[in-house]
Every structure is written in C-alpha cells, then in structure tokens.
Amino acid sequence: MNTNPFGIEKDALTTGEVARICNVAARTVSKWVDSGRLEGYRIPGSKDRRIHVSALEQFMRAHGIPFRGLSASTARTRILVVDADRTASTTLKEVLEGMGTCDVSTVQDVLSAGFECGRVTPDVIIFDTSAGDAAWFTTSVRMRPGFARVRVVTSGSSLPDDERPLLRAGCAGVLHKPYSVRALVEALGLEAGSPSQRTAATCAA
C-alpha cells in the first residue's frame, strides 16, 4: 500500500487523473509528458500515457502546484469508444478525459470492443455505426453477464429518424453527428464539469 499526498494506492496515474489533481486539461498533461517537463511513459501499442506518482509529486513540488486528492477516484467513469474513424475517437477521448472524471479507451471494430469489454467492464459504451450494426451490438452487450447496467449510446452521421429499434435493443441514447459537448454529456449521464469548449462535432463529424 502506497502512502502519498494523493491518498491513492497505485504507482501510476492516467493523464486524466493527473489533470484532476493539477486542475488542468488532460491534453495539458500530455504536453507536459511529451515535452519532457513531466516524466511519464506511453503504454506499448497505445497512445495512452502513464505518470508515476513519485514523478508527479516531484513535478508539483518543483512548480508550486497545490496537492489535490483523488477522493472521487472510485467514482470515475470508464468509457469505451467504438468508432472506425480513429481521428474522431482520439479527439473524443481528449474531450472526455479533459473533464478530469473519465478514463477512456478506444477501439475501431466490434471484435476489439469484445476483447476490451472482457478486459475492463466499462460504465458507458459509445458505439458509432461506422463500426457495425448498433442494435445488434447493444443486444449482444446486454446478454453478457454483468453488463445489464452498462450504458450504451449510439452515434452516427446517417442514423435513421426512427430510433425505436435502437431503444428496444437497450440503447440508452442516440447522438446524431455532429453534436455538441453538452449533448454528449447529457447522453452519457455525466456531470458537465469543465470540458473543452470546442464542440464534439470536431471529433465526430
């Protein structure tokens, strides 16, 4: 068990967690790491970064940043984005993690989504129709043990006007691209917090 000013029991933090502690956007933390100002590393095969708690402590002391605990870390929202458009999913990840309360993973196809769901049970899944049949995917997710309460939101640029088939399949919400950050937050059931002010349309067009 680690004892540190953050009151957490792990050695490495996500950029979202560091952003929450330092009261900055997740992309700012990424820039700190990429520029070498804050010691961190990338997960092999991924763009995700991790920062050791000890490195963050040194960085904050050196820059006079007040320590903020992660008392709400257990309530962080785990989000899985399934979208064939890698650029859109990457930008959506930045927007969501910029809120400081979400941990976001992204995949580009249904098969990868299945593996990711097996690795970490998400609280919310954003499934874009570019990745496959949204109704079929939602029904399949609902059949998995322990996934009855997972919130599935469908997004797409050419969704049918009749949303009833998706809702009958268990979809909790539908986002027609382009959509605003506010619409995204409401569909996911998140607190608004202080997300990036750019619209989600730039990452979901």
C-alpha positions in Angstrom: 0.0 0.0 0.0 1.4 3.4 -1.0 1.3 6.4 1.2 1.3 9.7 -0.7 -0.3 13.1 -0.7 -3.0 12.0 -3.1 -4.4 9.3 -0.9 -4.3 6.6 -3.6 -2.9 3.1 -3.6 -1.3 2.7 -7.0 2.0 3.6 -8.6 1.0 5.1 -11.9 -1.7 7.5 -13.0 -3.6 8.3 -16.2 -3.4 11.7 -17.8 -7.0 12.2 -16.7 -6.2 11.5 -13.1 -3.1 13.9 -13.2 -5.3 16.5 -14.8 -7.8 16.2 -12.0 -5.1 16.6 -9.4 -3.5 19.6 -11.0 -6.7 21.2 -12.1 -5.7 21.3 -15.8 -6.9 19.7 -19.0 -5.8 16.2 -19.9 -4.2 17.4 -23.1 -2.0 19.8 -21.0 -0.7 16.8 -19.0 0.0 15.0 -22.3 2.1 18.1 -23.5 4.0 18.1 -20.2 4.9 14.4 -20.7 5.7 14.8 -24.5 7.9 17.8 -23.8 9.8 16.1 -21.0 8.7 18.5 -18.3 6.9 15.7 -16.5 8.4 12.2 -16.5 6.0 9.7 -18.0 5.7 6.9 -20.5 3.4 5.5 -23.2 1.7 2.1 -23.0 3.2 -0.1 -25.7 0.9 -0.3 -28.7 -1.2 2.6 -27.5 -1.2 6.4 -27.3 -2.2 6.3 -23.7 0.3 7.8 -21.2 1.0 6.9 -17.6 2.8 9.0 -14.9 4.4 7.5 -11.8 3.1 9.0 -8.6 6.6 9.8 -7.4 7.3 11.7 -10.6 4.1 13.7 -10.2 5.0 14.6 -6.6 8.4 15.9 -7.7 6.9 17.9 -10.6 4.2 19.5 -8.4 6.7 20.5 -5.6 9.0 22.0 -8.2 6.3 24.1 -9.8 4.5 25.0 -6.6 1.2 23.2 -7.6 -1.0 22.6 -4.6 -1.8 18.9 -3.8 -5.3 17.8 -4.6 -6.5 14.4 -3.6 -8.4 11.9 -5.7 -11.3 11.3 -3.2 -13.7 10.8 -6.0 -11.4 8.4 -7.9 -13.6 5.4 -7.2 -16.4 7.2 -9.0 -14.5 7.8 -12.2 -16.4 6.8 -15.3 -14.9 4.2 -17.5 -15.9 4.9 -21.2 -15.3 2.7 -24.2 -15.5 4.4 -27.6 -16.1 2.1 -30.6 -15.6 4.0 -33.8 -13.9 3.1 -37.1 -12.7 6.7 -37.5 -9.5 6.7 -35.5 -9.2 10.5 -35.6 -12.7 11.0 -34.4 -12.3 8.6 -31.5 -9.0 10.1 -30.5 -10.4 13.6 -30.3 -13.5 12.4 -28.5 -11.2 10.7 -26.0 -9.4 14.1 -25.4 -12.7 15.9 -24.9 -13.9 13.3 -22.3 -10.7 12.9 -20.4 -10.4 16.7 -20.4 -13.3 16.7 -18.0 -11.0 15.1 -15.4 -13.5 12.4 -14.3 -13.4 9.9 -17.2 -11.0 7.1 -18.2 -11.5 6.5 -21.9 -10.3 3.6 -24.1 -10.9 3.4 -27.9 -11.2 0.6 -30.4 -12.1 0.6 -34.1 -14.1 -2.6 -34.6 -16.6 -4.9 -32.9 -14.1 -7.7 -32.3 -11.7 -5.4 -30.4 -14.7 -4.0 -28.5 -15.5 -7.5 -27.3 -11.9 -8.0 -26.1 -11.9 -4.6 -24.3 -15.2 -5.3 -22.6 -13.7 -8.5 -21.3 -10.6 -6.7 -20.0 -12.4 -3.8 -18.3 -16.1 -3.6 -17.8 -17.0 0.0 -19.0 -19.6 2.1 -17.4 -20.5 3.6 -20.8 -20.0 2.5 -24.3 -20.2 4.9 -27.2 -20.8 2.8 -30.3 -20.6 4.5 -33.7 -22.4 3.0 -36.6 -19.2 3.2 -38.7 -18.1 0.2 -36.6 -21.1 -2.0 -37.3 -24.7 -2.8 -36.5 -25.5 -0.7 -33.4 -28.7 -2.6 -32.5 -27.0 -6.0 -32.8 -24.1 -4.8 -30.7 -26.3 -3.3 -28.0 -28.3 -6.6 -27.7 -25.1 -8.6 -27.6 -23.7 -6.4 -24.8 -26.9 -6.7 -22.8 -26.6 -10.5 -22.9 -23.1 -10.6 -21.3 -23.0 -11.3 -17.5 -22.5 -8.2 -15.5 -23.3 -5.8 -18.4 -27.0 -5.2 -17.7 -26.3 -1.8 -16.3 -23.7 -0.7 -18.8 -25.0 2.5 -20.6 -24.8 2.1 -24.4 -25.1 5.2 -26.5 -25.2 5.0 -30.3 -23.6 7.7 -32.5 -23.6 8.2 -36.3 -23.8 10.6 -39.2 -26.6 8.8 -41.0 -28.8 7.4 -38.3 -32.4 6.7 -39.2 -35.0 9.1 -37.9 -36.8 6.2 -36.2 -34.8 5.4 -33.1 -37.2 2.9 -31.7 -35.3 -0.3 -32.8 -32.2 1.0 -31.1 -34.1 1.9 -27.9 -35.8 -1.6 -27.9 -32.3 -3.2 -28.2 -31.4 -1.4 -24.9 -29.6 1.7 -26.3 -29.7 4.5 -23.6 -29.3 7.3 -26.1 -28.7 8.4 -29.7 -26.3 11.0 -30.9 -26.7 12.3 -34.4 -23.4 13.7 -35.7 -22.5 16.5 -35.5 -23.4 17.0 -31.8 -22.4 19.4 -29.1 -20.4 18.7 -25.9 -23.5 19.4 -23.9 -25.5 16.8 -25.8 -22.7 14.3 -25.4 -22.5 14.9 -21.6 -26.3 14.6 -21.2 -26.4 11.4 -23.3 -23.7 9.8 -21.2 -25.2 10.8 -17.9 -22.1 12.7 -16.8 -21.6 15.8 -14.8 -20.7 18.7 -17.0 -17.6 19.7 -15.0 -15.3 21.8 -17.2 -14.9 20.1 -20.5 -13.2 21.6 -23.5 -15.3 24.3 -25.1 -14.9 23.0 -28.6 -17.9 21.0 -29.9 -17.8 17.3 -30.2 -18.7 17.9 -33.8 -15.0 18.4 -34.5 -14.2 14.9 -33.3 -17.4 13.2 -34.5 -18.1 14.7 -37.9 
